[in-house]
Amino acid sequence: MPDSPLDLADLPAIEGDVLDDEPALAAAARDWGHIVQARPRAVVRAASAADVAAVVEFAAARGVPVAPRGAGHSPFGQCQADGGIVLDLTGLARVHGGEGDTLVVDAGARWQRVLGATLPRGLTPPVLTDYLELTVGGTLSVGGLGGASHHHGAQTDTITELEVVTGTGELVRCSAEHHSDLFDAVRAGLGQCGIITRATVRLRPARQRARRRQLYYDSLGTFLADARTVVKDGRFDYVEGQLILDDDSGTWRHMLEATSYFSLPHDLDEAALLGDLADDRDAAESEEMTYHGFLDRMADGETVLREEGSWFHPHPWLNVFLPDDEVADVVTETLAATEGADLGDSGLVMLYPIRADRLSTPLLRVPSSELVWLFALLRTGRPYDPEGVARMIRLNAELAERVRPLGGTVYPVNSMPMTPHDWKDHFGGAWDALETAKRTYDPHGVLTPGQGVFAPG
Ligand SMILES: Cc1cc2nc3c(=O)[nH]c(=O)nc-3n(C[C@H](O)[C@H](O)[C@H](O)COP(=O)(O)OP(=O)(O)OC[C@H]3O[C@@H](n4cnc5c(N)ncnc54)[C@H](O)[C@@H]3O)c2cc1C
């Protein structure tokens, strides 16, 4: 809570809007997780980086917490500010073009919009998340992973420059060459040291089409072996995996999603790509679509989930990274203990490997292992069932605790309480640099309280 009551009349004049009506405050008190609710005193819809700078300077002088908010798809209050100011960045969404193989874009733009600007140039961001309606600033604040991460790392590894408003309201451009401490503190920095207002994204050539294959395995061991092979040799452009529970038999199937991009008239050599893989070939599925259609494949799923309502239900999600030599044991044990009710009706389990040598963002903490596995239990709770949701959150905390001594880490888009002590453990060798950057760039401790990384100033 702020040092003193916030008088909105004192806010500096800005181009955007200052809102304190009930619908605006109620919307900013929620997020996609539908678990945590913290009501701000005001919502500011920023129209420019200057707006962001003015509001943060104002808040810093008064010790008022400020939470930047992109698409609000956080699962556990990460974009909320109890009694403070939520800075809605979705109006800061211009695409500014770019030279050669780069694109400069405002941080409130959704990746869907970014792709819409790059594809006509025959270019694409190297890594996209599975869902394109997340904002640039929102995913760069956590890392941003997808099926192309085994080639190109996290989205934070594909950024060449950022424009950032620090916790004192200063507008700074940073990159690996200039203010590199700030660059390293904001990429996957959970909004602790600055609010990203603009990003320069490195692009690569886009192909026109995608062939998506879903390869099924009865045995976890065979699935893991094939996933390792294809990620190490890089034969596919995109690799992810899902573990699917058959509710009737209680058994799990393992699905490797392996996609290749290509442009006509060239075709793909399926025999060479699939010949040595040990999946149940009779069960394999393959479909072809446009490159954009593949990347935007969650759009149909979103429509269905919205219609059936579960899009608006609680989402007690857990994402952890596992080292390669522990993945088989941890996943076997976890699946054996997981029933349909632990995931919820539209719940999903994902598992895929990423080459650690492609990940270079200092604050994205991953196990020391040649391959790291993203293991995600994307649970959906029932509405009006706080005990059920609390149980799912407990399961999350137990699994995160179980993997820690094995060298596992969390990918921090989770529904699970984390204390500053937990965060210090999590950041490990990167903690000192983050703490120093926090003192330097957010000396009043006002930025992004919902992450709980630092004790309230
Ligand atoms: C359906 C769905 C699919 C997903 N798929 C993937 C996936 O494939 N890969 C993946 O890596 N993640 C995935 N995620 C997780 C997602 O990347 C994170 O939750 C992300 O932070 C959400 O972006 P957002 O724009 O909604 O951010 P918000 O929820 O608005 O904010 C997230 C955090 O970042 C801070 N923040 C927001 N904007 C800024 C900014 N400009 N500067 C500094 N801090 C900021 C907020 O205060 C908050 O702490 C998915 C989430 C959902 C709901």
The ligand as an ORCA input file, in Angstrom:
! r2SCAN-3c Opt
* xyz 0 1
  C      -3.266    -18.847    -23.042
  C      -1.844    -18.575    -22.671
  C      -0.820    -19.134    -23.411
  C       0.512    -18.902    -23.052
  N       1.508    -19.449    -23.808
  C       2.783    -19.208    -23.491
  C       3.846    -19.752    -24.288
  O       3.611    -20.477    -25.255
  N       5.112    -19.447    -23.943
  C       5.400    -18.631    -22.890
  O       6.581    -18.378    -22.654
  N       4.431    -18.110    -22.126
  C       3.139    -18.399    -22.402
  N       2.153    -17.871    -21.614
  C       2.526    -17.092    -20.418
  C       2.724    -15.638    -20.797
  O       3.886    -15.497    -21.597
  C       2.937    -14.745    -19.552
  O       1.905    -14.930    -18.640
  C       3.045    -13.278    -19.983
  O       3.617    -12.542    -18.933
  C       1.661    -12.716    -20.324
  O       1.786    -11.554    -21.101
  P       0.769    -10.366    -20.865
  O       0.929     -9.390    -21.954
  O      -0.600    -10.893    -20.609
  O       1.400     -9.775    -19.536
  P       0.706     -9.344    -18.155
  O       0.013    -10.510    -17.559
  O      -0.081     -8.124    -18.360
  O       2.019     -9.031    -17.305
  C       2.916    -10.060    -16.963
  C       3.985     -9.514    -16.016
  O       4.841     -8.636    -16.718
  C       4.741     -7.309    -16.225
  N       4.708     -6.470    -17.409
  C       3.746     -6.373    -18.342
  N       4.126     -5.509    -19.298
  C       5.343     -5.066    -18.964
  C       6.256     -4.156    -19.549
  N       5.975     -3.525    -20.686
  N       7.445     -3.920    -18.924
  C       7.758     -4.550    -17.760
  N       6.918     -5.417    -17.153
  C       5.739     -5.684    -17.753
  C       3.447     -7.274    -15.425
  O       3.446     -6.323    -14.382
  C       3.408     -8.686    -14.866
  O       4.253     -8.784    -13.745
  C       0.817    -18.087    -21.929
  C      -0.224    -17.529    -21.186
  C      -1.546    -17.769    -21.544
  C      -2.631    -17.199    -20.704
*
